[in-house]
Amino acid sequence: MEILVKRVAKRPTYTIGKMFINGEYFSDTLEDTERGLTQDTPLSIIKNKKIAGSTAIPTGRYEVIINRSPKFKRNLPRLQNVPGFDGILIHRGNTDKDTAGCILVGENKVVGKVINSTGYELKLVEILTKAQNNKELITITIE
């Protein structure tokens, strides 16, 4: 299963994107500030440019698994091996204050926010859990 997040609006305090699953539009996304990092950026540069809790993950392709989040106490999509970042999830939330490096799903109908995020998170977890249970490789590409 292929997830694609196209970052379409890079603002000083947040980043809005569009999420596609196997080529079909799924939802809007909200991330922290995009700072020009890529998966191939040297780790020392990532650590130098990263502002904890305020930096979007590097662009690139990552494996995704569904597992239990100790923080949120529920199963969520978790990105694997993101250079310079730990605990990157896809989950519900509304503003850049809710991201902490993670990717929020919802509808970008309010400037700088996503709304109706709970339903999108639940649907995404359902889709990805089914894929994982069927032993499908799940990847996400951030561009």
Salt bridges, closest charged atoms under 4 A:
GLU2 OE2 - ARG61 NH2 2.71
ASP28 OD1 - LYS18 NZ 2.77
GLU31 OE1 - ARG7 NH2 2.86
GLU34 OE2 - ARG7 NH1 3.73
ASP96 OD2 - LYS97 NZ 3.65
GLU107 OE1 - LYS109 NZ 3.32
GLU121 OE2 - ARG74 NE 2.76
GLU121 OE2 - ARG92 NH2 2.93
GLU126 OE2 - LYS123 NZ 3.70
